[in-house]
Amino acid sequence: MADHGPGGQPARSAAGHRSTARPDTGGYPAVRRHQPGSLPHLQPAVPVIFTTAYDQYAIRAFKINSIDYLLKPIDPEELAAAFRKFALLRDKYAHPGYLRELLHFVQHQQQAARYKQSFTVQTGRSVYVFPLTEIAGFSKSEVIRIHHSDGRSWVADYRSLDEIGELLDPQLCYRVNRQFIANRAYVAGFGRTDDASRLTLHFKAQNIPEVTVSKDKAAAFRAWFD
């Protein structure tokens, strides 16, 4: 805040205050003079609280990391709320737990961007694109097939389930055996085979071939499914 301390010298604060009193300059003379003509790319090192009589610059103010945008005449309660917001954000962003969560979120988003969200199938002269959310699984016999949740299936243009598996988010899809990759969203549950050595999957989708999980993979599958 641009207040004055003892001796008439400006008091320093962690949050900056800027009045946009001159609309002819774009309302940001102090910010602009640091890097003229490049406001859209400028990111000030300190958070800014703008006070102005002109509301047409509000969106641009928030694009350069402003904390708040207050219209004149200034309401003391709104100004106090702006400083409380600054203090809250400062403490939040400096907290190690928040930084870890933010890093985890960014990493997850980067990983998610690598995974395929839809698959293309060709039937006759027509080509269709189905989102993964509609696909119950992928099977391999003589060919690779994509199984839709409504019971339809198509031959896929992939060489192996290994190739498809690399395209899928492991949180959503699981290679239950050598012949099948299951989409978690369509696995209703599982039971045990008669000899109790394997798990048999129950699907919410139609026309899915019998899918079993070997004893060796059963524990890992249950951990993923739970």
DRENPA-3360 file (N, C-alpha, C; in nm, 2 decimals, always signed):
BEGIN
1 = MADHGPGG = +0.09/-0.12/+0.00/+0.00/+0.00/+0.00/+0.09/+0.12/+0.00 ~ +0.06/+0.22/-0.08/+0.14/+0.34/-0.09/+0.10/+0.44/+0.02 ~ +0.13/+0.41/+0.14/+0.11/+0.50/+0.25/+0.24/+0.57/+0.28 ~ +0.24/+0.66/+0.38/+0.36/+0.73/+0.42/+0.39/+0.71/+0.56 ~ +0.52/+0.69/+0.59/+0.57/+0.66/+0.73/+0.62/+0.79/+0.79 ~ +0.70/+0.78/+0.90/+0.75/+0.89/+0.97/+0.85/+0.97/+0.88 ~ +0.84/+1.10/+0.89/+0.93/+1.19/+0.81/+0.88/+1.21/+0.67 ~ +0.76/+1.16/+0.64/+0.71/+1.18/+0.51/+0.76/+1.08/+0.40;
9 = QPARSAAG = +0.84/+0.98/+0.45/+0.90/+0.89/+0.35/+0.79/+0.78/+0.33 ~ +0.79/+0.73/+0.21/+0.69/+0.62/+0.18/+0.72/+0.50/+0.26 ~ +0.61/+0.44/+0.32/+0.63/+0.32/+0.39/+0.63/+0.20/+0.30 ~ +0.71/+0.10/+0.33/+0.72/-0.02/+0.24/+0.62/-0.13/+0.28 ~ +0.58/-0.20/+0.18/+0.48/-0.31/+0.21/+0.51/-0.42/+0.11 ~ +0.47/-0.55/+0.15/+0.49/-0.66/+0.07/+0.40/-0.66/-0.05 ~ +0.28/-0.59/-0.04/+0.19/-0.58/-0.15/+0.19/-0.44/-0.20 ~ +0.20/-0.43/-0.33/+0.20/-0.29/-0.39/+0.07/-0.24/-0.42;
17 = HRSTARPD = +0.06/-0.11/-0.43/-0.07/-0.04/-0.45/-0.05/+0.05/-0.57 ~ -0.14/+0.05/-0.67/-0.12/+0.13/-0.79/-0.26/+0.19/-0.83 ~ -0.26/+0.32/-0.84/-0.38/+0.38/-0.89/-0.37/+0.40/-1.04 ~ -0.48/+0.36/-1.11/-0.48/+0.37/-1.26/-0.57/+0.49/-1.29 ~ -0.52/+0.61/-1.26/-0.59/+0.73/-1.27/-0.59/+0.79/-1.41 ~ -0.50/+0.73/-1.50/-0.49/+0.79/-1.64/-0.53/+0.69/-1.74 ~ -0.65/+0.69/-1.79/-0.69/+0.59/-1.88/-0.62/+0.61/-2.02 ~ -0.57/+0.73/-2.05/-0.50/+0.75/-2.17/-0.37/+0.67/-2.18;
25 = TGGYPAVR = -0.31/+0.63/-2.07/-0.19/+0.55/-2.07/-0.22/+0.40/-2.06 ~ -0.34/+0.36/-2.06/-0.38/+0.22/-2.04/-0.40/+0.19/-1.89 ~ -0.38/+0.29/-1.80/-0.41/+0.27/-1.66/-0.30/+0.21/-1.59 ~ -0.18/+0.19/-1.65/-0.07/+0.12/-1.58/+0.07/+0.19/-1.60 ~ +0.07/+0.32/-1.57/+0.20/+0.39/-1.60/+0.32/+0.34/-1.52 ~ +0.30/+0.30/-1.39/+0.41/+0.26/-1.31/+0.46/+0.12/-1.35 ~ +0.36/+0.04/-1.39/+0.39/-0.10/-1.43/+0.46/-0.10/-1.57 ~ +0.40/-0.01/-1.66/+0.45/-0.01/-1.80/+0.60/+0.05/-1.80;
33 = RHQPGSLP = +0.64/+0.14/-1.72/+0.77/+0.20/-1.73/+0.88/+0.10/-1.71 ~ +0.85/-0.02/-1.64/+0.95/-0.12/-1.62/+0.98/-0.19/-1.75 ~ +0.87/-0.20/-1.84/+0.89/-0.27/-1.97/+0.79/-0.22/-2.06 ~ +0.81/-0.10/-2.12/+0.71/-0.03/-2.20/+0.66/-0.12/-2.32 ~ +0.53/-0.11/-2.33/+0.46/-0.17/-2.45/+0.45/-0.32/-2.44 ~ +0.48/-0.38/-2.33/+0.47/-0.53/-2.32/+0.40/-0.58/-2.20 ~ +0.29/-0.51/-2.16/+0.21/-0.54/-2.05/+0.16/-0.69/-2.05 ~ +0.11/-0.74/-2.16/+0.06/-0.88/-2.16/+0.16/-0.98/-2.12;
41 = HLQPAVPV = +0.29/-0.95/-2.13/+0.39/-1.05/-2.10/+0.46/-1.02/-1.97 ~ +0.42/-0.91/-1.90/+0.49/-0.87/-1.78/+0.43/-0.93/-1.66 ~ +0.52/-0.98/-1.57/+0.47/-1.05/-1.45/+0.55/-0.98/-1.33 ~ +0.49/-0.88/-1.26/+0.56/-0.81/-1.16/+0.61/-0.90/-1.05 ~ +0.72/-0.86/-0.98/+0.78/-0.94/-0.88/+0.70/-0.93/-0.75 ~ +0.61/-0.83/-0.74/+0.53/-0.82/-0.62/+0.38/-0.82/-0.66 ~ +0.29/-0.87/-0.57/+0.15/-0.86/-0.60/+0.10/-0.71/-0.59 ~ +0.00/-0.68/-0.67/-0.04/-0.54/-0.69/-0.19/-0.54/-0.66;
49 = IFTTAYDQ = -0.23/-0.43/-0.58/-0.37/-0.40/-0.56/-0.40/-0.27/-0.64 ~ -0.48/-0.28/-0.75/-0.51/-0.16/-0.83/-0.63/-0.09/-0.77 ~ -0.63/+0.04/-0.77/-0.74/+0.12/-0.73/-0.77/+0.22/-0.85 ~ -0.89/+0.23/-0.89/-0.92/+0.31/-1.01/-1.06/+0.35/-1.02 ~ -1.09/+0.45/-1.10/-1.23/+0.48/-1.13/-1.28/+0.42/-1.26 ~ -1.19/+0.34/-1.32/-1.22/+0.29/-1.45/-1.23/+0.14/-1.45 ~ -1.34/+0.08/-1.47/-1.35/-0.07/-1.46/-1.32/-0.15/-1.58 ~ -1.29/-0.08/-1.70/-1.26/-0.15/-1.82/-1.12/-0.22/-1.82;
57 = YAIRAFKI = -1.04/-0.19/-1.72/-0.91/-0.25/-1.71/-0.90/-0.37/-1.61 ~ -1.01/-0.41/-1.56/-1.00/-0.51/-1.45/-0.94/-0.64/-1.50 ~ -0.99/-0.69/-1.62/-0.94/-0.81/-1.67/-0.79/-0.81/-1.69 ~ -0.74/-0.70/-1.75/-0.60/-0.69/-1.77/-0.52/-0.68/-1.64 ~ -0.58/-0.62/-1.54/-0.51/-0.61/-1.41/-0.48/-0.75/-1.36 ~ -0.58/-0.84/-1.36/-0.57/-0.97/-1.31/-0.47/-1.06/-1.39 ~ -0.45/-1.02/-1.52/-0.36/-1.10/-1.60/-0.21/-1.07/-1.56 ~ -0.19/-0.97/-1.48/-0.05/-0.94/-1.44/-0.04/-0.96/-1.28;
65 = NSIDYLLK = -0.11/-1.06/-1.24/-0.09/-1.10/-1.10/-0.14/-1.01/-0.99 ~ -0.24/-0.93/-1.02/-0.29/-0.84/-0.92/-0.37/-0.92/-0.82 ~ -0.38/-0.87/-0.69/-0.45/-0.93/-0.59/-0.60/-0.89/-0.59 ~ -0.62/-0.76/-0.62/-0.76/-0.71/-0.63/-0.76/-0.59/-0.72 ~ -0.89/-0.55/-0.75/-0.91/-0.44/-0.84/-1.02/-0.36/-0.78 ~ -0.99/-0.25/-0.71/-1.09/-0.17/-0.64/-1.13/-0.04/-0.71 ~ -1.26/-0.02/-0.72/-1.31/+0.10/-0.79/-1.32/+0.22/-0.69 ~ -1.28/+0.33/-0.73/-1.29/+0.45/-0.64/-1.44/+0.50/-0.65;
73 = PIDPEELA = -1.48/+0.56/-0.53/-1.41/+0.58/-0.41/-1.39/+0.45/-0.33 ~ -1.27/+0.44/-0.27/-1.23/+0.31/-0.21/-1.31/+0.29/-0.08 ~ -1.37/+0.17/-0.08/-1.44/+0.12/+0.04/-1.34/+0.06/+0.14 ~ -1.32/+0.12/+0.26/-1.22/+0.07/+0.35/-1.23/-0.08/+0.38 ~ -1.35/-0.13/+0.39/-1.37/-0.28/+0.41/-1.32/-0.36/+0.29 ~ -1.34/-0.31/+0.17/-1.29/-0.38/+0.05/-1.14/-0.38/+0.05 ~ -1.08/-0.27/+0.09/-0.94/-0.26/+0.09/-0.88/-0.35/+0.20 ~ -0.94/-0.35/+0.31/-0.90/-0.44/+0.42/-0.91/-0.59/+0.37;
81 = AAFRKFAL = -1.02/-0.62/+0.30/-1.04/-0.76/+0.25/-0.93/-0.79/+0.15 ~ -0.89/-0.69/+0.07/-0.78/-0.72/-0.03/-0.65/-0.75/+0.04 ~ -0.62/-0.69/+0.15/-0.50/-0.72/+0.22/-0.51/-0.85/+0.29 ~ -0.63/-0.88/+0.34/-0.64/-1.02/+0.40/-0.62/-1.13/+0.30 ~ -0.68/-1.10/+0.18/-0.66/-1.20/+0.07/-0.51/-1.21/+0.03 ~ -0.44/-1.10/+0.03/-0.29/-1.11/+0.00/-0.22/-1.19/+0.11 ~ -0.26/-1.17/+0.24/-0.19/-1.24/+0.35/-0.22/-1.39/+0.34 ~ -0.35/-1.42/+0.30/-0.39/-1.56/+0.29/-0.31/-1.63/+0.18;
89 = LRDKYAHP = -0.31/-1.57/+0.06/-0.24/-1.62/-0.05/-0.09/-1.64/-0.03 ~ -0.03/-1.54/+0.04/+0.11/-1.54/+0.07/+0.15/-1.66/+0.15 ~ +0.06/-1.68/+0.26/+0.09/-1.80/+0.35/+0.06/-1.93/+0.28 ~ -0.04/-1.93/+0.19/-0.07/-2.06/+0.12/+0.04/-2.10/+0.03 ~ +0.08/-2.00/-0.05/+0.18/-2.03/-0.16/+0.32/-2.06/-0.10 ~ +0.34/-2.01/+0.02/+0.47/-2.03/+0.08/+0.48/-2.17/+0.16 ~ +0.36/-2.23/+0.18/+0.36/-2.35/+0.26/+0.41/-2.47/+0.18 ~ +0.51/-2.54/+0.24/+0.57/-2.66/+0.17/+0.46/-2.76/+0.12;
97 = GYLRELLH = +0.36/-2.78/+0.20/+0.26/-2.88/+0.16/+0.19/-2.83/+0.03 ~ +0.16/-2.70/+0.02/+0.09/-2.65/-0.10/+0.18/-2.67/-0.22 ~ +0.31/-2.64/-0.20/+0.41/-2.65/-0.31/+0.42/-2.80/-0.36 ~ +0.42/-2.89/-0.26/+0.42/-3.03/-0.30/+0.30/-3.07/-0.38 ~ +0.18/-3.03/-0.33/+0.05/-3.06/-0.40/+0.05/-3.00/-0.54 ~ +0.10/-2.88/-0.55/+0.11/-2.81/-0.68/+0.20/-2.89/-0.78 ~ +0.31/-2.93/-0.73/+0.41/-3.01/-0.81/+0.35/-3.14/-0.85 ~ +0.28/-3.20/-0.76/+0.21/-3.33/-0.79/+0.10/-3.31/-0.90;
105 = FVQHQQQA = +0.03/-3.20/-0.89/-0.08/-3.17/-0.98/-0.02/-3.15/-1.12 ~ +0.09/-3.07/-1.13/+0.15/-3.04/-1.26/+0.21/-3.17/-1.32 ~ +0.27/-3.25/-1.24/+0.33/-3.38/-1.29/+0.21/-3.47/-1.34 ~ +0.10/-3.47/-1.27/-0.01/-3.56/-1.31/-0.07/-3.51/-1.44 ~ -0.08/-3.37/-1.45/-0.13/-3.32/-1.58/-0.04/-3.35/-1.69 ~ +0.09/-3.34/-1.67/+0.18/-3.37/-1.78/+0.17/-3.52/-1.82 ~ +0.16/-3.61/-1.72/+0.14/-3.75/-1.75/+0.01/-3.78/-1.82 ~ -0.10/-3.71/-1.77/-0.23/-3.74/-1.83/-0.23/-3.69/-1.98;
113 = ARYKQSFT = -0.15/-3.59/-2.01/-0.15/-3.54/-2.15/-0.08/-3.65/-2.24 ~ -0.01/-3.74/-2.19/+0.06/-3.84/-2.27/-0.03/-3.95/-2.31 ~ -0.14/-3.97/-2.23/-0.23/-4.09/-2.25/-0.34/-4.06/-2.35 ~ -0.37/-4.16/-2.42/-0.47/-4.15/-2.53/-0.61/-4.14/-2.47 ~ -0.69/-4.05/-2.52/-0.83/-4.03/-2.46/-0.94/-4.09/-2.55 ~ -0.90/-4.13/-2.67/-1.00/-4.18/-2.76/-0.93/-4.28/-2.86 ~ -1.01/-4.36/-2.93/-0.96/-4.46/-3.02/-1.05/-4.45/-3.15 ~ -0.98/-4.47/-3.26/-1.05/-4.47/-3.39/-1.07/-4.61/-3.44;
121 = VQTGRSVY = -1.19/-4.64/-3.49/-1.22/-4.77/-3.55/-1.28/-4.75/-3.69 ~ -1.25/-4.84/-3.77/-1.31/-4.84/-3.91/-1.40/-4.95/-3.94 ~ -1.51/-4.92/-3.99/-1.61/-5.03/-4.03/-1.66/-5.00/-4.17 ~ -1.63/-5.08/-4.26/-1.66/-5.05/-4.40/-1.58/-4.93/-4.45 ~ -1.65/-4.84/-4.50/-1.59/-4.71/-4.55/-1.60/-4.60/-4.45 ~ -1.66/-4.63/-4.33/-1.67/-4.53/-4.23/-1.57/-4.54/-4.12 ~ -1.53/-4.43/-4.06/-1.44/-4.42/-3.95/-1.51/-4.35/-3.84 ~ -1.50/-4.41/-3.72/-1.56/-4.36/-3.60/-1.45/-4.34/-3.49;
129 = VFPLTEIA = -1.48/-4.24/-3.41/-1.39/-4.21/-3.29/-1.47/-4.23/-3.17 ~ -1.42/-4.31/-3.08/-1.49/-4.34/-2.95/-1.40/-4.30/-2.83 ~ -1.45/-4.22/-2.74/-1.37/-4.18/-2.62/-1.35/-4.30/-2.53 ~ -1.24/-4.30/-2.46/-1.20/-4.41/-2.37/-1.31/-4.44/-2.27 ~ -1.39/-4.33/-2.24/-1.50/-4.35/-2.14/-1.61/-4.44/-2.19 ~ -1.61/-4.47/-2.32/-1.71/-4.56/-2.37/-1.66/-4.70/-2.40 ~ -1.53/-4.72/-2.38/-1.46/-4.85/-2.42/-1.45/-4.93/-2.29 ~ -1.50/-5.05/-2.30/-1.49/-5.14/-2.18/-1.36/-5.21/-2.17;
137 = GFSKSEVI = -1.29/-5.24/-2.28/-1.17/-5.31/-2.28/-1.11/-5.34/-2.41 ~ -0.99/-5.40/-2.41/-0.92/-5.44/-2.54/-0.89/-5.59/-2.52 ~ -0.91/-5.67/-2.63/-0.88/-5.81/-2.62/-0.79/-5.85/-2.73 ~ -0.72/-5.96/-2.72/-0.63/-6.02/-2.82/-0.66/-6.17/-2.83 ~ -0.69/-6.20/-2.96/-0.70/-6.34/-2.99/-0.62/-6.36/-3.12 ~ -0.68/-6.37/-3.23/-0.60/-6.37/-3.36/-0.57/-6.22/-3.39 ~ -0.66/-6.13/-3.35/-0.64/-5.99/-3.38/-0.67/-5.91/-3.25 ~ -0.64/-5.78/-3.25/-0.67/-5.70/-3.14/-0.81/-5.64/-3.16;
145 = RIHHSDGR = -0.90/-5.64/-3.06/-1.03/-5.59/-3.07/-1.06/-5.49/-2.96 ~ -1.13/-5.38/-3.00/-1.18/-5.28/-2.91/-1.33/-5.31/-2.87 ~ -1.36/-5.32/-2.74/-1.49/-5.36/-2.70/-1.56/-5.24/-2.64 ~ -1.67/-5.20/-2.71/-1.75/-5.09/-2.67/-1.84/-5.13/-2.55 ~ -1.88/-5.04/-2.47/-1.97/-5.07/-2.36/-2.10/-5.12/-2.40 ~ -2.15/-5.09/-2.52/-2.28/-5.14/-2.56/-2.28/-5.28/-2.63 ~ -2.16/-5.34/-2.63/-2.16/-5.48/-2.68/-2.09/-5.49/-2.81 ~ -2.08/-5.38/-2.89/-2.01/-5.39/-3.02/-1.86/-5.40/-3.00;
153 = SWVADYRS = -1.80/-5.46/-3.10/-1.65/-5.46/-3.10/-1.60/-5.45/-3.24 ~ -1.48/-5.40/-3.25/-1.41/-5.38/-3.38/-1.27/-5.43/-3.38 ~ -1.22/-5.47/-3.49/-1.08/-5.50/-3.50/-1.00/-5.36/-3.50 ~ -0.89/-5.36/-3.42/-0.81/-5.24/-3.40/-0.69/-5.25/-3.48 ~ -0.64/-5.14/-3.52/-0.52/-5.13/-3.60/-0.40/-5.12/-3.51 ~ -0.38/-5.22/-3.42/-0.26/-5.22/-3.33/-0.20/-5.36/-3.34 ~ -0.08/-5.37/-3.32/-0.01/-5.50/-3.33/-0.02/-5.58/-3.21 ~ -0.03/-5.52/-3.09/-0.03/-5.60/-2.97/-0.10/-5.52/-2.85;
161 = LDEIGELL = -0.13/-5.59/-2.75/-0.19/-5.52/-2.63/-0.08/-5.44/-2.56 ~ +0.05/-5.48/-2.57/+0.16/-5.40/-2.52/+0.16/-5.26/-2.58 ~ +0.14/-5.25/-2.71/+0.13/-5.12/-2.77/+0.02/-5.04/-2.72 ~ -0.10/-5.10/-2.70/-0.21/-5.02/-2.65/-0.19/-4.99/-2.51 ~ -0.13/-5.08/-2.43/-0.11/-5.05/-2.29/-0.02/-4.93/-2.26 ~ +0.07/-4.90/-2.35/+0.16/-4.79/-2.33/+0.08/-4.66/-2.36 ~ -0.03/-4.66/-2.42/-0.11/-4.54/-2.45/-0.21/-4.51/-2.35 ~ -0.23/-4.60/-2.25/-0.34/-4.59/-2.15/-0.29/-4.55/-2.02;
169 = DPQLCYRV = -0.37/-4.47/-1.95/-0.35/-4.43/-1.81/-0.36/-4.55/-1.72 ~ -0.25/-4.59/-1.65/-0.26/-4.71/-1.57/-0.35/-4.70/-1.45 ~ -0.39/-4.58/-1.42/-0.49/-4.56/-1.31/-0.63/-4.60/-1.36 ~ -0.65/-4.59/-1.49/-0.79/-4.62/-1.55/-0.80/-4.76/-1.61 ~ -0.69/-4.81/-1.67/-0.69/-4.94/-1.74/-0.58/-5.03/-1.68 ~ -0.62/-5.16/-1.69/-0.53/-5.26/-1.63/-0.52/-5.38/-1.72 ~ -0.39/-5.43/-1.74/-0.37/-5.55/-1.82/-0.39/-5.67/-1.72 ~ -0.51/-5.73/-1.73/-0.54/-5.83/-1.63/-0.48/-5.97/-1.67;
177 = NRQFIANR = -0.45/-5.99/-1.80/-0.38/-6.11/-1.84/-0.33/-6.08/-1.98 ~ -0.28/-6.19/-2.04/-0.21/-6.17/-2.17/-0.31/-6.13/-2.28 ~ -0.44/-6.16/-2.26/-0.54/-6.14/-2.36/-0.63/-6.02/-2.34 ~ -0.63/-5.96/-2.23/-0.73/-5.85/-2.20/-0.67/-5.73/-2.12 ~ -0.71/-5.61/-2.16/-0.69/-5.49/-2.08/-0.83/-5.44/-2.05 ~ -0.86/-5.42/-1.92/-0.99/-5.38/-1.87/-0.99/-5.23/-1.83 ~ -1.10/-5.17/-1.87/-1.12/-5.03/-1.83/-1.19/-5.03/-1.69 ~ -1.13/-4.98/-1.59/-1.18/-4.98/-1.46/-1.33/-4.94/-1.45;
185 = AYVAGFGR = -1.37/-4.84/-1.53/-1.51/-4.79/-1.52/-1.61/-4.89/-1.55 ~ -1.57/-5.00/-1.62/-1.67/-5.10/-1.66/-1.65/-5.24/-1.59 ~ -1.57/-5.24/-1.49/-1.55/-5.36/-1.41/-1.64/-5.35/-1.29 ~ -1.74/-5.43/-1.28/-1.84/-5.42/-1.17/-1.79/-5.49/-1.05 ~ -1.71/-5.59/-1.06/-1.65/-5.67/-0.95/-1.59/-5.79/-1.00 ~ -1.56/-5.88/-0.91/-1.50/-6.01/-0.94/-1.54/-6.12/-0.85 ~ -1.52/-6.24/-0.89/-1.54/-6.36/-0.80/-1.43/-6.46/-0.82 ~ -1.43/-6.57/-0.76/-1.33/-6.67/-0.77/-1.37/-6.78/-0.86;
193 = TDDASRLT = -1.28/-6.84/-0.93/-1.31/-6.96/-1.01/-1.34/-7.08/-0.91 ~ -1.39/-7.19/-0.97/-1.42/-7.31/-0.89/-1.30/-7.36/-0.81 ~ -1.19/-7.35/-0.87/-1.07/-7.40/-0.79/-1.00/-7.30/-0.71 ~ -1.07/-7.17/-0.71/-1.02/-7.06/-0.62/-0.88/-7.02/-0.66 ~ -0.83/-7.06/-0.77/-0.69/-7.02/-0.81/-0.69/-6.89/-0.89 ~ -0.80/-6.85/-0.94/-0.81/-6.73/-1.02/-0.93/-6.64/-0.99 ~ -0.92/-6.52/-1.04/-1.04/-6.43/-1.03/-1.11/-6.42/-1.16 ~ -1.24/-6.42/-1.15/-1.32/-6.39/-1.27/-1.39/-6.26/-1.27;
201 = LHFKAQNI = -1.37/-6.18/-1.37/-1.42/-6.04/-1.37/-1.56/-6.03/-1.41 ~ -1.64/-5.94/-1.35/-1.78/-5.92/-1.38/-1.78/-5.78/-1.44 ~ -1.84/-5.77/-1.56/-1.84/-5.64/-1.63/-1.98/-5.57/-1.64 ~ -1.98/-5.44/-1.64/-2.10/-5.37/-1.66/-2.14/-5.36/-1.81 ~ -2.05/-5.39/-1.90/-2.07/-5.39/-2.04/-2.12/-5.52/-2.09 ~ -2.17/-5.52/-2.21/-2.23/-5.64/-2.27/-2.12/-5.71/-2.36 ~ -2.14/-5.84/-2.38/-2.07/-5.92/-2.48/-1.92/-5.92/-2.45 ~ -1.87/-5.91/-2.33/-1.73/-5.92/-2.30/-1.69/-6.06/-2.28;
209 = PEVTVSKD = -1.59/-6.11/-2.35/-1.55/-6.25/-2.33/-1.51/-6.28/-2.19 ~ -1.51/-6.40/-2.15/-1.48/-6.44/-2.01/-1.33/-6.39/-1.98 ~ -1.32/-6.32/-1.87/-1.18/-6.26/-1.84/-1.15/-6.31/-1.70 ~ -1.03/-6.37/-1.69/-0.99/-6.42/-1.56/-0.85/-6.36/-1.53 ~ -0.82/-6.35/-1.40/-0.70/-6.30/-1.35/-0.62/-6.41/-1.28 ~ -0.50/-6.43/-1.32/-0.42/-6.55/-1.27/-0.39/-6.52/-1.12 ~ -0.36/-6.63/-1.05/-0.33/-6.62/-0.91/-0.21/-6.53/-0.88 ~ -0.12/-6.53/-0.98/+0.00/-6.45/-0.96/-0.03/-6.30/-0.97;
217 = KAAAFRAW = -0.13/-6.27/-1.05/-0.17/-6.13/-1.07/-0.28/-6.08/-0.98 ~ -0.34/-6.17/-0.91/-0.47/-6.14/-0.83/-0.44/-6.03/-0.73 ~ -0.34/-6.04/-0.65/-0.31/-5.94/-0.54/-0.29/-5.80/-0.60 ~ -0.21/-5.80/-0.71/-0.19/-5.67/-0.78/-0.31/-5.61/-0.83 ~ -0.40/-5.70/-0.89/-0.52/-5.65/-0.95/-0.62/-5.59/-0.84 ~ -0.63/-5.67/-0.73/-0.71/-5.62/-0.62/-0.67/-5.49/-0.57 ~ -0.54/-5.47/-0.56/-0.48/-5.34/-0.51/-0.52/-5.23/-0.60 ~ -0.51/-5.25/-0.73/-0.55/-5.15/-0.83/-0.70/-5.13/-0.83;
225 = FD = -0.78/-5.23/-0.82/-0.92/-5.22/-0.82/-0.98/-5.15/-0.70 ~ -0.92/-5.17/-0.59/-0.96/-5.11/-0.46/-0.93/-4.96/-0.46;
% end
